[in-house]
Amino acid sequence: MKKLVLASNNAGKLAEFKLLFEPLGIEVIPQVQLGIADADEPHVTFLENALVKARHASAISHLPALADDSGICVAALGGVPGVFSARYAGEPKSDLRNNDKLLHAMEGVDDRRAHYYCVLALVRHASDPQPLIAEGEWHGEIAREPHGNGGFGYDPLFWLPEYGKTSAELPRDEKARISHRAQALRHLLDRLKK
């Protein structure tokens, strides 16, 4: 495998994946460069959505494809927003509205436990019966108000007690080292090296 398609149009993810796959001699190509539109994500699990995205990109490109699906799961809300994290407050997507809706849902709630979750799916071809799957979890709590202006998504609300700050207040390189996506990538790269 010398090339793979990244089933995402997120520039930040592309840069991160390119950097990590380069030492393995694998070129990462964004799906938009090949004219591939985003796949629908109709499922209620992260894994199913990641597989749909990877298989979609692979079917059109005829190359191996990598996709991730991730979001934040709040214990007191039964795992919500989960797979709907990006569109929790509806369309169009808005981090600000999503954060406001989550804060409203958490009013008066003492159990603030939450975690970010990421699953990566790598298929060698569209009908790959044995995709490589890797996952990562990053545990914290939902803050009572936003702090920091780094990161994206729910980062201003994702409180990390061991750091005494939200993930939006962490230096970028620190977040990239400890996040749910970083953990999933390490697991995936370990499996690829074997």
C-alpha positions as CSV (number, residue, x, y, z in Angstrom):
1,M,0.0,0.0,0.0
2,K,1.7,3.1,-1.3
3,K,-1.3,5.5,-1.4
4,L,-4.5,5.8,0.5
5,V,-7.5,8.1,0.2
6,L,-8.5,10.1,3.3
7,A,-12.3,10.1,3.4
8,S,-12.5,13.6,4.8
9,N,-12.3,17.1,3.6
10,N,-10.9,18.4,6.9
11,A,-7.6,20.2,6.2
12,G,-6.4,19.7,9.8
13,K,-7.0,15.9,9.7
14,L,-5.3,15.7,6.3
15,A,-2.1,17.4,7.7
16,E,-2.1,15.2,10.8
17,F,-2.6,11.9,8.8
18,K,0.0,12.9,6.1
19,L,2.6,13.5,8.8
20,L,2.0,10.2,10.5
21,F,1.8,8.0,7.4
22,E,4.9,9.6,5.7
23,P,7.4,7.5,7.7
24,L,5.6,4.4,6.5
25,G,6.1,5.5,2.9
26,I,2.3,5.9,2.4
27,E,1.0,8.9,0.5
28,V,-2.3,10.3,1.9
29,I,-4.6,11.8,-0.7
30,P,-7.7,13.9,0.3
31,Q,-10.9,12.6,-1.3
32,V,-11.7,16.1,-2.6
33,Q,-8.6,15.9,-4.8
34,L,-10.1,12.9,-6.5
35,G,-13.6,14.6,-6.9
36,I,-15.1,12.3,-4.2
37,A,-18.0,13.9,-2.3
38,D,-18.7,13.2,1.4
39,A,-20.6,9.9,2.0
40,D,-23.9,9.9,3.9
41,E,-23.6,8.9,7.5
42,P,-26.9,7.3,8.3
43,H,-25.9,5.0,11.1
44,V,-26.2,5.3,14.9
45,T,-22.7,4.0,15.6
46,F,-19.3,5.6,15.0
47,L,-17.9,2.4,13.6
48,E,-20.7,1.9,11.0
49,N,-20.3,5.5,9.8
50,A,-16.5,5.3,9.5
51,L,-16.8,2.1,7.5
52,V,-19.4,3.6,5.1
53,K,-17.1,6.6,4.5
54,A,-14.0,4.4,3.9
55,R,-15.8,2.0,1.6
56,H,-17.4,4.9,-0.4
57,A,-14.0,6.6,-1.0
58,S,-12.4,3.3,-1.9
59,A,-15.1,2.3,-4.3
60,I,-14.8,5.5,-6.3
61,S,-11.0,5.9,-6.1
62,H,-10.1,2.2,-6.4
63,L,-7.5,2.8,-3.7
64,P,-7.2,1.9,0.0
65,A,-9.2,4.4,2.1
66,L,-9.1,5.7,5.7
67,A,-12.0,7.3,7.5
68,D,-12.7,8.4,11.0
69,D,-15.8,9.1,12.8
70,S,-15.7,10.9,16.2
71,G,-17.7,12.9,18.6
72,I,-18.4,13.6,22.3
73,C,-20.4,11.3,24.5
74,V,-21.9,12.7,27.7
75,A,-22.7,10.1,30.5
76,A,-25.7,11.9,32.0
77,L,-27.3,12.2,28.5
78,G,-26.9,8.5,27.7
79,G,-24.0,9.1,25.3
80,V,-25.6,12.1,23.5
81,P,-24.7,13.9,21.3
82,G,-22.5,10.9,20.1
83,V,-22.6,10.4,16.3
84,F,-24.7,13.6,16.0
85,S,-22.0,15.7,17.7
86,A,-21.3,17.9,14.6
87,R,-25.0,18.6,14.0
88,Y,-26.3,18.4,17.6
89,A,-28.0,21.8,17.2
90,G,-29.2,21.1,13.6
91,E,-28.2,22.5,10.3
92,P,-26.1,24.3,9.3
93,K,-23.3,22.9,11.5
94,S,-22.3,25.4,14.2
95,D,-19.8,24.7,17.1
96,L,-21.3,27.7,19.0
97,R,-24.9,26.5,18.8
98,N,-23.8,22.9,19.6
99,N,-22.0,24.1,22.7
100,D,-24.9,26.3,23.8
101,K,-27.3,23.4,23.4
102,L,-25.1,21.1,25.4
103,L,-24.7,23.6,28.2
104,H,-28.5,24.0,28.3
105,A,-29.0,20.2,28.4
106,M,-26.5,20.0,31.3
107,E,-28.2,22.7,33.4
108,G,-28.6,21.4,37.0
109,V,-26.8,18.2,36.2
110,D,-24.1,17.2,38.7
111,D,-22.7,14.2,36.8
112,R,-20.5,16.0,34.2
113,R,-18.5,13.0,32.9
114,A,-17.9,12.9,29.2
115,H,-15.5,11.5,26.7
116,Y,-14.4,12.1,23.2
117,Y,-14.4,9.0,21.0
118,C,-12.8,8.3,17.7
119,V,-12.9,5.2,15.5
120,L,-10.7,4.8,12.4
121,A,-11.5,2.4,9.6
122,L,-9.0,1.5,6.9
123,V,-10.1,-0.7,4.0
124,R,-7.7,-2.1,1.4
125,H,-10.6,-2.1,-1.2
126,A,-14.3,-1.3,-1.1
127,S,-15.4,-4.8,-0.2
128,D,-12.5,-5.5,2.2
129,P,-13.9,-8.2,4.6
130,Q,-11.3,-7.5,7.2
131,P,-10.9,-3.7,7.6
132,L,-8.3,-2.4,10.1
133,I,-10.2,-0.8,13.0
134,A,-8.6,1.4,15.7
135,E,-10.3,3.4,18.4
136,G,-9.4,6.0,21.1
137,E,-11.2,7.6,24.0
138,W,-10.3,10.8,25.8
139,H,-12.0,11.2,29.2
140,G,-13.0,14.5,30.9
141,E,-16.0,16.4,32.0
142,I,-18.3,19.1,30.7
143,A,-17.4,22.5,32.1
144,R,-20.2,24.8,33.3
145,E,-19.1,27.5,30.9
146,P,-16.7,27.7,27.9
147,H,-13.0,28.4,28.4
148,G,-10.3,29.0,25.8
149,N,-10.4,29.6,22.1
150,G,-8.1,26.9,20.7
151,G,-9.3,23.7,19.1
152,F,-12.8,23.3,17.7
153,G,-16.1,21.5,18.4
154,Y,-16.7,21.0,22.1
155,D,-13.1,21.8,23.1
156,P,-14.1,25.0,25.1
157,L,-16.4,22.8,27.3
158,F,-14.3,19.7,27.5
159,W,-12.7,20.0,31.0
160,L,-9.6,18.0,31.9
161,P,-9.3,17.8,35.7
162,E,-5.7,16.5,35.5
163,Y,-4.7,19.7,33.6
164,G,-7.0,22.1,35.3
165,K,-8.2,23.5,31.9
166,T,-10.3,22.7,28.9
167,S,-8.9,21.1,25.8
168,A,-9.4,24.5,24.1
169,E,-6.8,25.9,26.5
170,L,-4.2,23.2,25.8
171,P,-1.2,23.9,23.5
172,R,-1.9,22.4,20.1
173,D,0.9,19.9,20.2
174,E,-0.2,18.6,23.7
175,K,-3.7,18.1,22.4
176,A,-2.4,16.3,19.3
177,R,-0.4,14.0,21.6
178,I,-3.2,13.0,24.0
179,S,-6.5,13.3,22.1
180,H,-8.9,10.5,21.2
181,R,-7.8,10.8,17.5
182,A,-4.1,10.6,18.5
183,Q,-4.8,7.5,20.5
184,A,-6.7,5.8,17.6
185,L,-3.9,6.8,15.2
186,R,-1.2,5.3,17.4
187,H,-3.2,2.0,17.6
188,L,-3.7,2.0,13.8
189,L,-0.1,2.7,13.0
190,D,1.1,0.0,15.4
191,R,-1.1,-2.5,13.5
192,L,0.1,-1.3,10.1
193,K,3.7,-1.7,11.2
194,K,3.0,-5.3,12.2
